[in-house]
């Protein structure tokens, strides 16, 4: 089925240019072009669209207002900014309602790739409710204590921006949102950033302060939930898997950028659990407890209950927010890496091994690791070394927090 894409810009020559440039996509997309926010809302109300691509500075209803209204009325629609105004103020205004950001001039291949990646995983979710829920997310829950600690750090003259970045790196939700912002075209960086510390340095204290205090992108969520469904537990689990994944990559002699990507992929691999917990605070802990009691895979029970599992949910959000394919792959396939078409040592490999080996009580056990996958990429002989590396990397506190979790 063709994707339906709606383009909005008040400049006629821009719309005509888009029509000409994207003419070759007419067999894959049904496209409509309008010159105002009001007309865009009218089109969206009269017929369904998958993607909205809009300019920001327009007379009458500007792009930020349009994006906010679309998020409220049609939360399932993918919302992309295409603007020639790439200043920080616009970035801060649109960070909530926009999924991705593109700067003019923008070629057809970039637009095509952005739309394709943002919608690629939608078909894997059988639940329309989940699709709408994820598309409507502007932030992820953060631990209240850590949120307050970051606020204090931002207000202290003695705290460096590196210190703030290190605090952000301790929180899954904040890391995801900060990296979504810093990697957008509004900042025009020459390379992809995968380190929260580097992102904080690039953004600066002023921008971080605006994001945390003014824009309110970080959702303060009670650190409740029971046992393995608490925010504290998920945070510790994610940090530990990220750390193990980075050590595994270093043991394979990968460069620093690759190792940072592995840490980020590990930190975000269970972001789908965060989404399900935040949106189903009563049902999700019950399902997780049932999975443990019945010794059934959590992903199966999630699928039955919600029409999607945490791997699919997390990967869809990360894809929607424009994260690198390697990070999306790790979230999507960390339980079933053999389903991934890539046959090489990639961040998924390190995350899968770290997730499996990092939380096994028996130091000689290899349950949870996909031996067929490791064989297919020619790295089965490295499994024991990775297990030993993960076991050595576990502190007593981390092990006690997560020894039973392989989910």
C-alpha positions in Angstrom: 0.0 0.0 0.0 1.2 3.5 -0.9 2.3 5.9 1.9 0.2 9.1 2.0 2.4 12.2 2.5 1.2 15.7 3.0 3.6 18.6 2.3 2.9 22.1 3.8 4.7 25.3 2.8 3.5 28.9 2.3 5.9 29.5 -0.6 4.5 28.4 -4.0 7.9 28.0 -5.5 8.9 25.6 -2.7 5.8 23.5 -3.2 6.4 23.4 -6.9 10.0 22.5 -6.4 9.0 19.6 -4.1 6.5 18.4 -6.7 9.1 18.3 -9.4 11.8 16.8 -7.1 9.6 14.0 -5.8 7.8 13.3 -9.1 9.6 9.9 -9.3 8.0 8.8 -6.0 4.5 8.9 -7.3 4.4 5.1 -7.7 5.3 4.7 -4.0 3.6 7.7 -2.4 0.3 9.5 -2.7 1.3 13.1 -2.2 -0.6 16.2 -1.5 0.7 19.8 -1.3 -0.9 22.7 0.6 0.1 26.2 1.4 -1.2 26.8 4.9 -1.6 25.1 8.3 -5.4 25.5 8.1 -5.6 23.8 4.8 -3.4 21.0 6.1 -5.7 20.4 9.0 -8.7 20.3 6.6 -7.0 17.7 4.4 -6.1 15.6 7.4 -9.6 15.7 8.7 -11.1 14.6 5.3 -8.7 11.8 4.4 -6.0 9.7 6.2 -2.3 10.5 5.8 0.8 8.7 7.1 3.3 11.5 7.1 3.2 15.3 7.5 6.2 17.4 6.2 5.9 21.1 7.1 7.8 24.3 7.1 7.9 26.3 10.3 7.6 30.0 9.6 4.3 30.5 7.9 1.7 33.3 8.2 -1.4 32.6 10.2 -0.9 29.2 11.7 2.8 28.5 11.9 4.4 25.1 11.7 4.8 24.7 15.5 1.1 25.3 16.0 0.3 22.9 13.1 2.5 20.2 14.5 0.9 20.6 17.9 -2.6 20.4 16.5 -1.8 17.4 14.4 -0.2 15.7 17.4 -3.5 16.3 19.3 -6.0 15.4 16.6 -4.0 12.8 14.5 -1.3 11.4 16.8 -0.7 8.5 14.5 0.8 10.8 11.8 4.6 11.0 11.5 5.5 14.7 11.9 8.6 16.0 10.1 9.9 19.5 9.9 11.4 20.8 6.7 12.6 24.3 7.2 15.2 26.8 6.0 15.2 28.4 9.5 17.6 26.2 11.4 18.1 28.3 14.5 18.0 27.0 18.1 14.8 28.8 19.0 12.9 26.8 16.3 14.5 23.6 17.4 13.4 24.1 21.0 9.8 25.0 20.0 9.4 21.9 17.8 11.3 19.4 19.9 8.0 18.1 21.4 5.6 17.9 18.5 8.1 17.0 15.8 9.5 13.5 15.2 12.4 14.5 12.9 14.0 17.7 11.5 15.3 18.4 8.0 16.9 21.6 6.7 16.4 23.3 3.4 17.7 22.8 0.8 17.0 19.0 1.1 17.4 16.5 -1.8 14.8 13.9 -2.7 16.9 11.0 -1.5 17.1 12.5 2.0 13.4 13.1 2.2 12.7 9.6 0.8 15.1 8.0 3.3 13.7 9.9 6.2 10.1 9.0 5.5 11.0 5.4 4.8 12.9 5.0 8.1 10.3 6.7 10.1 7.6 4.4 8.9 9.5 1.2 8.3 8.6 -0.6 11.5 5.0 0.5 11.7 3.8 -2.7 10.0 5.4 -4.9 12.7 2.9 -3.6 15.3 -0.5 -5.2 14.9 -2.1 -2.8 17.4 -3.4 0.5 16.1 -3.6 1.7 19.7 0.2 1.1 20.1 1.0 2.8 16.8 -1.0 5.9 17.9 0.5 5.8 21.4 4.1 5.7 20.2 3.6 8.4 17.5 2.1 10.7 20.2 5.0 10.4 22.6 7.1 13.5 23.1 9.2 12.2 25.9 10.0 9.2 28.0 9.7 8.8 31.8 12.7 9.8 33.9 13.6 9.1 37.5 12.4 12.1 39.6 15.5 12.0 41.9 17.9 12.1 38.9 15.7 14.8 37.2 16.1 17.0 40.3 19.8 16.3 40.5 20.2 17.5 36.9 18.2 20.7 37.6 20.5 21.4 40.6 23.6 20.8 38.4 22.3 23.1 35.7 21.8 25.9 38.3 25.2 25.4 39.9 28.1 27.6 38.7 30.5 24.8 39.9 29.1 22.1 37.6 30.6 21.6 34.2 28.6 20.7 31.1 30.5 17.4 31.1 29.2 16.7 34.6 25.6 17.3 33.3 26.2 15.0 30.3 27.4 12.3 32.7 24.2 12.6 34.7 22.1 12.5 31.6 23.9 9.3 30.5 22.4 7.6 33.6 18.9 8.1 32.4 17.4 6.2 29.4 14.6 8.7 28.7 16.8 11.8 28.8 19.5 10.2 26.7 17.0 9.3 24.0 15.6 12.8 23.8 18.9 14.7 24.0 20.4 12.6 21.2 17.3 13.0 19.1 17.7 16.7 19.3 21.5 17.0 18.9 21.5 14.8 15.8 18.7 16.8 14.1 19.7 19.0 11.1 19.0 22.1 13.2 22.4 21.7 14.8 24.2 20.9 11.5 26.8 18.7 13.1 29.3 17.0 10.8 28.8 13.5 12.2 26.4 11.4 14.2 26.7 11.8 18.0 26.1 8.7 20.2 27.6 9.9 23.5 25.3 11.9 25.9 28.4 13.6 27.3 29.4 14.8 23.8 25.8 15.9 23.1 25.7 17.9 26.3 29.0 19.7 25.4 27.7 20.5 21.9 24.3 21.8 23.2 25.8 23.8 26.0 24.4 24.7 29.4 22.0 27.3 28.1 20.3 25.0 25.7 20.2 22.1 28.2 18.6 24.5 30.7 16.0 25.5 28.2 15.2 21.9 27.3 14.8 20.7 30.9 13.1 23.7 32.4 11.2 25.5 29.7 10.3 23.0 27.0 9.6 20.3 29.6 10.7 17.4 27.4 11.6 15.1 30.3 8.6 13.4 31.8 8.8 13.1 35.5 7.4 9.7 36.4 7.0 8.0 39.7 9.7 5.4 40.2 7.1 2.9 41.1 6.4 -0.4 39.6 7.3 -3.7 41.2 10.7 -5.3 41.2 11.8 -5.8 37.6 9.3 -3.2 36.4 10.5 -0.3 38.4 12.2 2.6 36.7 15.2 2.1 39.0 15.6 -1.6 37.9 15.2 -0.8 34.2 17.7 2.0 34.5 20.3 -0.3 36.2 19.6 -3.1 33.7 20.0 -0.7 30.7 23.2 0.9 32.1 24.8 -2.5 32.8 23.9 -3.9 29.4 25.3 -0.8 27.7 28.5 -1.1 29.7 28.9 -4.8 28.9 28.2 -4.1 25.2 30.9 -1.5 25.1 33.4 -3.8 26.8 32.6 -6.6 24.3 33.1 -4.2 21.4 36.4 -3.1 22.8 37.5 -6.7 23.1 36.9 -7.1 19.4 39.2 -4.1 18.8 36.5 -1.7 17.5 37.2 2.0 17.6 35.8 4.4 20.1 32.9 5.6 18.0 31.8 2.0 17.5 32.1 1.3 21.2 30.0 4.4 22.0 27.4 3.2 19.6 27.3 -0.2 21.4 26.9 1.6 24.8 24.0 3.7 23.4 22.4 0.7 21.8 22.6 -1.2 25.1 21.3 1.7 27.1 18.3 2.0 24.8 17.7 -1.7 23.9 14.8 -2.0 26.4 13.3 1.5 25.9 10.1 -0.3 24.8 9.7 -1.6 28.4 9.8 2.0 29.6 7.0 2.9 27.2 4.8 0.0 28.2 5.4 0.6 31.9 4.6 4.3 31.6 1.4 3.8 29.6 0.2 0.6 31.2 1.3 1.1 34.9 -1.1 -1.4 36.3 -1.2 -4.1 33.6 2.4 -4.2 32.6 3.9 -5.2 36.0 1.2 -7.9 36.2 2.2 -9.3 32.8 5.9 -9.2 33.7 5.2 -11.1 37.0 3.1 -13.6 35.2 5.9 -14.2 32.6 8.3 -15.0 35.5 5.9 -17.1 37.4 4.8 -19.1 34.4 8.4 -19.3 33.0 7.1 -17.9 29.7 8.9 -15.4 27.4 7.9 -11.9 28.3 7.8 -10.8 24.7 5.1 -13.5 24.0 2.9 -12.2 26.8 3.4 -8.6 25.7 2.4 -9.5 22.2 -0.8 -11.2 23.4 -1.7 -8.3 25.7 -0.8 -5.3 23.7 -0.4 -6.3 20.1 3.3 -5.7 20.2 6.3 -6.5 22.3 8.8 -4.2 24.0 11.4 -4.9 21.3 9.1 -3.8 18.5 7.7 -0.9 20.5 11.2 0.5 21.3 12.5 0.0 17.8 9.5 1.8 16.3 10.0 4.9 18.6 13.7 5.0 18.0 13.2 4.8 14.2 10.5 7.4 14.4 12.9 9.7 16.3 15.6 9.2 13.6 18.1 7.1 15.5 20.8 5.3 13.6 19.9 1.9 12.1 22.4 0.2 14.3 20.6 1.4 17.5 17.2 0.6 16.0 18.4 -2.9 15.1 19.7 -3.6 18.6 16.3 -2.7 20.1 14.3 -4.6 17.5 16.3 -7.8 17.5 18.1 -8.1 20.8 16.0 -11.2 21.7 16.1 -12.7 18.1 19.3 -11.5 16.4 19.1 -14.2 13.8 16.1 -12.3 12.3 18.4 -9.4 11.4 19.7 -9.4 7.8 23.0 -8.0 8.8 25.7 -10.7 9.1 28.6 -9.1 10.8 29.7 -8.0 14.3 27.5 -4.9 14.9 26.1 -3.2 18.0 23.2 -5.7 18.0 25.8 -8.5 18.5 27.3 -6.9 21.5 24.0 -5.9 23.0 22.5 -9.4 22.5 25.5 -11.0 24.2 25.6 -8.5 27.0 21.9 -8.9 27.7 22.2 -12.7 27.8 25.5 -13.0 29.7 25.2 -10.1 32.0 22.4 -11.6 34.2 23.0 -15.3 34.5 23.5 -16.7 38.0 25.5 -19.7 36.8 28.8 -18.4 35.5 29.1 -21.3 33.1 25.5 -21.0 31.7 24.9 -19.8 28.1 21.1 -19.8 28.1 19.7 -16.8 26.3 22.5 -16.5 23.8 21.6 -17.3 20.2 24.3 -19.8 19.2 22.9 -20.2 15.7 23.3 -16.5 15.2 26.9 -16.4 16.5 27.7 -19.4 14.2 26.2 -17.6 11.2 28.5 -14.5 11.7 31.5 -16.7 12.4 31.9 -15.6 16.1 30.7 -18.6 18.1 34.3 -19.1 19.3 34.1 -15.7 21.0 31.1 -16.5 23.2 33.0 -17.8 26.2 35.3 -14.8 26.2 32.3 -12.4 26.1 30.7 -14.3 28.9 33.8 -14.0 31.1 34.1 -10.3 30.2 30.4 -9.6 31.2 30.8 -11.6 34.4 34.0 -9.6 35.3 32.2 -6.4 34.6 29.3 -7.0 37.0 29.5 -5.2 40.3 27.8 -6.9 43.2 25.1 -4.2 43.2 24.4 -4.6 39.4 24.3 -8.4 39.7 21.9 -8.3 42.6 19.7 -5.8 40.7 19.3 -8.0 37.6 20.5 -11.5 38.0 17.1 -13.0 37.0 16.3 -10.7 34.1 16.9 -12.2 30.6 13.8 -10.6 29.0 
